[in-house]
Every structure is written in structure tokens, then in C-alpha cells.
């Protein structure tokens, strides 16, 4: 699945075909001892993540 990660510094990271378990990810985000998370191979400081949204892979043609 493809995801878009929005960070509080205005940067957007697009992850293509990323696979992760939402339950494990949520537990990791809530663990105060962990500062960084792995999202589809991208290591990100969890405190700057605003949102992780699934995105559609289809492209519109003109």
C-alpha cells in the first residue's frame, strides 16, 4: 500500500508499497522510550509526524 507521511516541518514523504502493522506502529508511537520509527524503510523521528495517510495509486489521465 502507498502512504503519505506529513511532518511538522512541511516535508511530505511518499512511501510506495510500504507494509507495516498499524497496531505495532501505534504501540511504538505511544512508547515514551522510543524516539524514531521505521515506516516502510524510512526512519523518522516520531515527534515530527503529523499524519500517516493511505493514498490511492491510480493516476488520472487528461
C-alpha positions, 0 to 999 in steps of 0.5 A: 500500500502507498502512504503519505507521511506529513511532518511538522516541518512541511516535508511530505514523504511518499512511501510506495508499497510500504507494509507495516502493522498499524497496531505495532506502529501505534504501540511504538508511537505511544512508547515514551522510550522510543524516539524514531520509527521505521515506516516502510524503510524510512526512519523518522523521528516520531515527534515530527509526524503529523499524519500517516495517510493511505493514498490511492495509486491510480493516476488520472489521465487528461 
